[in-house]
């Protein structure tokens, strides 16, 4: 068995564990810090909305030897805006410039033709209105709202309302971090980004439901025992599913990382960045929130119940009593005098005392 598999088996059996619940204030603090950073990035820098959301022009050239970086410089000089340039398979260039109207696009087309040293008629120009992007955004928000409502209803029925609230907080946490990373990095927001954001919600919820299912199973009849508190069992549930969560997250992140770092970064396929970044950040944030946010939050909410408070008092009282008894046993003095029972428990044959006179023994011959 591999080391990771052996670790997972020991975690599942409870032989080793890490106190996730006991350090929940630390995780809450880290999440709050990351969330505040994401919100500040979103407020200061804002999102770099793509042409599909704010409108603009798309110029397609014929086969050319001009590089992508040169075309970006030409487009920025002609329009005054940053442009997204893609080199297509047949050697042509696709240049996207946001925020352009018809008059501006005609002038930019002529300027690009001069820079490329081609006839303006060889450059195709298409205008994209912002209304289509607004429709996509509205539909995305509607889909997100419906998804959240359905998730809360399902978890409240399948588990309980406290778990539904914790899962909802974790989902909002993941979306906020992902959107904030987009604002800080400056990647363009496209319809692919919206698809990626909606996709990560399912992955984030998967890990959370796995832990919740284990927690629900282990907390049956919890008030009938005096050994474990709800937080203890919640911590055991996280540890028992930890390796499984790590494995599924790593397997999901590997192909996404290939798209983001190799396809988008090394090979220069910038169109892959819009969806791969949202998936990469969302998957990592979802794995984090299911372990460090959702389950500790459920434990906090459950520990407020009167039954759980009474259980905690009984468990702590029993542990205190056991600790006192153990201390008393350790402090009990050890006597140096041999025990009477130990004196009779002699191993081996008993040595016969020497005879004081034959008269007391059995006669061995005739008396003279």
N, C-alpha and C positions, 0 to 999 in steps of 0.2 A: 504494500500500500504506500502511496506517495505521502510525503510529509504533510501536504495540505489536506489530503484525505484523512490521514491519521488525526490531524488537528481538528477537522470537522467532526470526526467520530467522538473524540474526547469532549468537544464542546457540546455535542448533542447529548451525550451521557451525563453531562454536568460535572465531569472530572476536573475541568478547568473552566474559567469564565472571567469575563471582564465586567466591571460594574458600570454599565452604560447609564442605568437609571440614576445611580448615585452621583454621577457627574453631569446630570442633565443641565444644571445651570451653566456649566461651561459650554455645552453645545448650544444652548439658547443664546448665549452671548456671542458665539461665533456666527450663528445664523443672523442675528440682529445686525452685527457689524457688516456682514456681506450684503444683506438686504439694503441697509442704509447706503452703502457704497453704490449699489446698483441703482437705487432711486436717485442719488445725486448725479450719477452719470447720465441717467435718463433726463433729469431736469436741466443739467448744464449743457450737455452736448446734443441731446435729442436723438431721434432715430433718423438714419439715412434712408428715407423712403425712396423706393425705386420708381422707375418710370410708370409702372403699372398703377401706382397709387397717386402720384401727383402730376401725371401727364408729361408729355415731352415728345421728342422726335427720335426716330431710329433711321440711321443712314447705313446703307449697304453699298459697298464699293465693289468694283470688279477685282479680278485677281491682281494683286499688287505685291511689290517687294518691300513696302513700308512695314516696319515692325510695329508691334502693338504699342510699345512705349512711345515711339514717334507719333503714332496716330493719337494717342492720349494727349500728347503735348499740343498737336495741331488742333484737336477738338477743344481743348481748354482755352487755347489762345483765341479761337474763333468765337466761342460762346461765352467765355468767362465762367464756366461751370465745369466741375469734374465730370469726366465721361467714362463710361464703361465700354471697353473695346474688347471684342472677341475675334479671334482668327478662326474662321471656319475651315472645314476640311478641304474645300476647293481653292484655298488661298485668298478668298475674299475676306473683308473685314466688316464687322457689324458694330456700329458705333451708336451707343445710347446716351442721349443728353436729356436730362429731366428739366421740366419747367419751361419748355419752349412752346411758342405759338407759331402760327403759319408764317407770319412775316419774318420772324426771327429765323425760322428753319430755312427759308429761301436764302437769306443772307449767309447763314452758316454753311449751307450746301455749296454756294459759290466760293466761299473762302476755303473750304476743304478741297474743292476741285483744283484751286490754284496751288495749294500745298502739295497735293498728290500729283500735280501736273497732268491732270486728265480733263476730259470734257465734262462739264456739270451734268450733262444728260446721262452719263454713265453711272452716276451716283443716284440710287433710289432712296427716296425720303418718304417715311410713313409717320403720320402724327397719331399719337395715342392720347385720348382724352382722360382726364382724371375720374370721370364718372364711373368707368368700369372698375377702377381700383377701389372707389368708395363702396361699390356694391360688394366686392370681395371682402373688404374689411367688415362691413355690416354683417354679412353672412357668417364670417368667422366669429365675430362677437356673439352672434345668436347661437351658433353651434357650441361655442365655449360655455355659454350660460346654460344651455340645455344639458350639456354633458355634466356640468357641476351639479345641477339639480338632480339628475338621474343617479349620480354617484352617491349623493347624500341619502337619497331615498333607499337605494339598494343596501348601502352599508348599515343604515338604521334598522332595516328589516333583517338582514342576514346576521348582523352583529348587535350593535346598539348605537344610540345616538352619540355617545361620547366618542366612539371610534369614527363615526361619520364626520364629526367636527374636526377631529385630529387629522383625518385624511384630507379634508377640505383645506385646512391650514397648510398642510404639506404641499398640496397642489399649487396653491397660491404662492407659496414660498418658491417652488421650482420655476413657475412662470415668471415671477418678478426677477429672479436671478438671471434667467436666460435673456429676458428683454434688456436688463441692465448691461449684460455682457455685450450685447449687440450695440448698445449705445456707446460703450467705452471703446470697443474695437473699431466701430465705424463701418461694419459690413452693411451692404445694401439690403434693405428689407424688400423682399419680393413675395409673390404668392407661394413660392417654395418655402419661404420662412414660415408663413402661416401654417402650411401643411406640417412642417417640422414641429412647430409648437403644439399643434393638436395631437401629433403622434406621440410626443414624449409623455403626455398625460396618461396614456395607457401603460407605458413602461413604469412610470412612477407609481401608479396605483397598484401594479402587479406585486412589487416587493412589499408594499404596505399591507396588502391583503394576505400575503403569505405569513407575515409575522402575526397579524391579527387572528388568523385562523389557528395558529399554534397557541396563541394566548387564550383564545376562547376555549380550546380543548383542555388546557392545563388549569383553567380557573373554575372548572365545574366543581360545585360543592366546596368551594374554597373556605367558606365560613365554618365548615365542620371539622377543621383541623386547626392546630395552634402552633404549627411549625414555620409556615411561610406567610409573609405579607403579600399583598397584590403586587407591590413593586418588585419583590423578590422573584415572583413567578414571571412578571413581565421581562425582567432582566434575563431570566433563564430562557424565555422564548426568543429573545433577540440572539442570544449566544447559540441556541440550537439551530437557527436558520442563517447564521452569519456567513458561513462558508458558501452556502447555496446562493445567497444574495451576491456575494463577491463573484462567484463563477458566472452567474447569469449576466451580471453587469459587465464583466470583462469581455465575455463573448460578444455581447451587443456592441461594446465600444470599439472593438478591434476593426470591423469593417467601416464604421463611421470615421474612426481616426484615419484609416486609409484614404477615404474620400477627402477629408479635411486637410491633412498634412501632405499627403502624397499627390492626390489629384488636384486639389486647389492650391497648395503651396508649392510643391516641387515641380509639378507638370504645368502649372499655370492655368488650370481650368477654373477660372474664377466663378463660373456659374454654379459650381458645386458647393461654394462656400455658404451660400444663403441657406441651404437646407442642412448641410452637414454640421455647421456650427451650432444650430439650434438643437439638433439631435445629440451632439456630443455633450454640450453643456447640460441639456435637459436630462440625459441619462445619468450623468454623474451626480447632478443635484437630486434626482429622484432616488438614487441608491442611498445618498446621504440622509435625505429627509425621512425615509422610511425607518431608518435605524436610530437616528439621533434626534428626530423631531416628533414624528407621529406617535411612536410607542411611548416615549417618555411623557408626552402630553396626555395620552390616555391614562397612564399611571397617575399623573397629577390629578386628573378629573375624578378617577375612581377612588383615590385615597380621601376625597372629600365626602364620600358617602358615610352615613352613620355606621353602617355594618362594617365597612372597611376600617373605619377609625377604631371601632371596638376590637376588630381582629388584630389590628396593629398593637393595641394595648396589651392584648393577651399574649401575642407572640413576643413582644419586648419583655413583658413580665416573666414569661417562661425562660427566656434567654438570660435575664438577669439572675433568676433563681439558679439556673444551671451554672452560671459563672461563679456565684457565691459558693455553691456546693463544691465546685472544682477547686476553688481557692482554699476552702476549709480542708479538703482532702490533701492538698499539697502541703498545708501548714501543720498537719497532724504529726506529733513527734513519734519517732520510731524507737521502741524500747530495746535496750541491749540485753535484758534478761531473757533467757530461753523460755519459750512457752512450754507449759506442762504437756500439752498435746504433742509438741515437737519432741519432748524427751522420750515419749513412748513410741514415736515413729522412727525407730532405729532400723536402718536398712542393713541386712545381713544377719548372720547368726549371732545370738547374744552370748557374750563370754561368761562362762561359769565361774563363780567365785571359788577361790581355793578353799579346800575343806580344812576346818579347824581341828578335826580329829576324826579318826575312823569310827569312833563310837556313835557318831551321829549318822554315819552312812550305813549302808546295807552291809551286814556281816559278810566277810569274804572267806571265812573259814570257821572251823570249830573252835570253841573257847577252851582254852587249856585250863 
